[in-house]
Amino acid sequence: MNTIRPQSMIVTLYGDYIRHAGGSIWIGSLIRLLSYFGLSQQAVRSTVSRMTRRDLLRIDRVGPRSYYSLTEKSAKWIEEGATRIFHFHAPRKPWDRQWRLVTYSVPESEREARDRLRQELSWMGFGMLTSALWISPHDYGAEVERLAESLRVRSRVEIFTARHDGFADQATIVRRCWNLSQIDARYLAFIEKYRPAYQEHCRRLADGGDVEPNQYFVRRFNLIHEYRRFPYIDPELPAELLPSNWRGNEAANLFREYHDLLAEKANAFFYSVFEPRAELAAPHLQASYHIKRTPSNLISVTEE
């Protein structure tokens, strides 16, 4: 039984495939694609209906068929997620040993904006040193400014660049701000789940066998869906601030290698099921992510 929420599955499909293939999908194709994850027709239709009411999907009727596409609201949301993944594990300049500090004073009357600010700072990779003081080794000044502007709290937020002069050591500061052991445990769980599957798949190919075409689609979908959570929880600290046995790099390499194995046939299977609207029919655009090797041997994920 798949434990991914139906709405999350649909969002992943739009982000990885549908928006690269005209942006609109017939409900029949959507039902068939999601059936490979154990979702019933009723579950898909109910979820799509809820997403339409919440202005996450738009329905267009062409004859007897219903086609669904992203709204401006959901398209922006998915694009922001893609941008976050694009920057994840990209090569960075050596750390200048300066800390970027964000402090704010947002009153209780603007609690919703304050909670959103905290959540976004956490997703950006900031750690909470005190209740209203967040720190990062990276310069996210432009991103923080855009966030404060969007939440209409710019006048209540300040950004500083500072050097740590004492008294705790760097490891203690890091432990206060980020739960690296918990993040590392999630990386280990990812490795323990996907490395055996990757190795078994490689062995099968070496022996002249293979898996069913739909399994390329299912496996790639699950791999990306699970790995894409890491940009929201991993602050991408400089190497000198990480524990010596940090598993983030190993997980990144595994993701890249397994994705490279699955991508071509996964895309082919999607297009064998996908039926575009007549006015959008065109040579198929290859969907989703292209994984690049980088000098640091991590991954950079870009969209094509």
N, C-alpha and C positions, 0 to 999 in steps of 0.2 A: 504494500500500500504506500503510495507516494504521500509524503508529509508536507510538500510544498503547497501553500495556499493557492487555490485556483486563480485569484487575482494576480498574485505574484507570477504565476506561470504565464499568464496572458501578457503581463507587462514585459517579461523576459522575451517572449516571442516577438512582440512588436519591436523591442530594442535590438534584438539580434538578427531578425529576418524581415519582418513585414515592412518596416519603415524603409528598408533598402529595396523593396520590391513594389514600389508604387504607393505604399502606405495604407492600403485598404485590402481587406480580406473577406471573402464570402464566409458566412457563418458555417456552411457545410464543411469547408476546408478547415476552419478553426476547430470544429468538433472532431474531425478525423485526426488532426494533428495531436490534439490533447487526449484523445482516446488511448494513445500509446503510453500515457502516464496514468491510466486507470480512471480518468475522469469520464463521467457519464454525459450523455447529451443534455440531460436536464441540468446537471451541475454547470456545464458551460453556458447554457442559455441563461440560467439564473444569474451567474456571475456577470455576464455581458450586460444583462439588463440593469443590474446594480451599478455597474461602471458607467453606463449611459446616463442614468439618473444623477450620478455624481459628477457629470461633465468630464469624465475621463475618456469616453469613447463617443463617437458620432455615428449615427446610423444613416445610411443612404440606401434607398430602395431602387433597384433596377429591375423592372418587371416583377417577377415573383420572388426574386432573390434579395436578401438583406446583406449589405456590405458594411463593415465596421472599420473606422479609421480613428486615429488619435485626434483629440481636440488640441487647441492651442495650449491649454493647461497641462495636459499629459505629455505632449510633445516636448515642452520646455523641461518638464520633470525628467524625462528620459534622456534628453540631451545633456542636462546637468550631470546625470549619472555617468553617461558616456565620457564626458570631459574628466570626471574624477578618475575613471578607470584609465583614461588616456595618460594621465600624469603619474599613475601609480607605478612605482619602481622605475621611473625614468631616471637616467643618470643625473646626478647633482654635483655641484661644485663642492670641494672640500669644506667642511664646517669651519666657519670663521670664529667659533667659540663664543659667539654673541647669542644672547637669548632675546627673543621677541616677546614682549609682554603686552597683554591686552587686559585693561581694567575697565570696569563699567559701574554705573550707578543708575539702575533702572528701577523706578518705584513699583510698589505692589499693584498700583493701578494699571501698570503696563506689564503685568505678569506674563501674559501670553508671549509678548515680544521678548521678554527676558528669558523665558524657557526655551524659546526657539533659538535665541542667540547662543545660549549654552550648548544646545544640541548641535548646532552648526559648527561651533568652535571645536567641539569634540570630534565631529566627523572630519574636520579640517586637519586634525592631528594635534591640537592644543591639549595640554594637560592642565588640570586645575591645581594650582599651588595653594591658593586659599579660595574662599567662597566667591570672591569677585576678582581674582587675579589668575589669569591663564597664561601659560608659557609654551613656547615652541622654539626649537633650534633653527627653524626655517623662516624666511621672510615671506609672510602671507599678508603683508600690509594692504595690498590692492584688493585682495579677496575679502579681508575684514572690512575695508571701507565699503565695498559693494554690499556686503551683508548688512552692515549698520544702516546704510541708505535704504535698502529694501525693507528693513524693519522699522524705519523711521525713528531710529534711536542714535543717529550719528552724533548728536550733541552730548550724548551720555556715555560715549565710548572714547577711550584714549589708547594709543599705541606707543610703546617705548622699545628702544633697543638698549640692552644692558649687559654688563659683564658680571659674572658671579664672583664675589670676593670672599665669601665665607658665610656660614661656617661648615655646613654639611658638605660631604664629598659629592661628586657628580652622580654616583650610583644611588646615593640616598635621595637626591633630588628626583631622579628618574622614578624611583620606587614610590615616592609621594604622589607623583603626577600620573603615572601610567601603570596599569596592571599587566606588565609584560609577560609574566608567567602564565596568565590566563590566555593572552593572545598566542603565545608560543604553544600552549596546549591545543588550541584550535588549529594551528598550523600542523601540529603532529597528527591530530585526528584526520585532517585532510589528507596528509601523506599516507597514513595507514589505511585509509579508505581507497584511495585512487592508485597508489603505486602497485598493489597486487593486480588490480584490474588492467592497468597499463601493461604490466609485464606479461600477464596472461594473454592479452590481445596480441602483443608482439610475438609471443611464442606460437600462437595460432597461425599468424601470418607466415612465420618462418617455416611452419610445417605444411604450408600450402592451403590452409583453411581460412575462414573469415567468419564474421558475424553477419546477421541479417542487415540489409540496408537501413531499416528503421532503427536498429540499435546504434548506428553511428549518430543518428539524429538525437536519440534519447540520451546517449552517453555524453555527447557534446553539450547538450542542453543542461544536464545536471552538473557537469563539470564547471561550466561558466556560471551557472546560477549560484553554485556554492562558493566559487572562488571570488566572485564579485563582491562578496561581503567584506573581504579583507581591507579594501581601500577605506572603509568606514571605521575600522577598529585599529588598524596599524598606523601609528604616527610616523612611520618611516624615519626613525631616529638615525643619526649618523652612526657609523660602525663603532666608534669609540664609546658610545653610550649603550650599546647592546650587549647582552650576555654572550659569552664565548660560544655557547652551544645554540645560538638563535637559529630557528628552523625556517624563517621566512624565505631565505634564498633557496633552500631546497624545495620548498613548496612552489615557489615561482618557477623554478626550472622544470619541475614535474608538470605543472600546469601547461607550460609552453610545449613541452614534448608531447604530451597526450593530446593537446588541442591540435597540434600540427598533424598528428596521425588521423584525427577524426574529421577535421574541417571539410575537406573536399567532398567526401561521400555524404556527410551530414547535410551540406548545402544542396547536393544533388537530390537527396531524398525529400527535402523540404519542397523543392520546385516540382517534384513529381506529384505532390499532393496539392500544392498551392494553385488556385485558379484566379487569375487577376480579372478585374473588370475589363470589359471589352475595350473601353476607351483608354485603358492603361496598359494593355497588352503590349509588350516590347521584349526585345532580347533580355534575358534574365540578368539582373545585376547580381554579382556574387555578394552574398550577405555577410554581415557582421565583421568579425575581427581578424586582423592580420597581425600575427605575432612576430615581432622583430627581436633579433638577438642584439644585445647592447654590449659595449665594452666591459661593463661591470658583471656580465653574465647573468643579469636579471632579465626581466621582460619589460617591454614597452608595448602597450596595446593601442593600436590605432585603428580607425575605421576607414573602410574603403567605400 
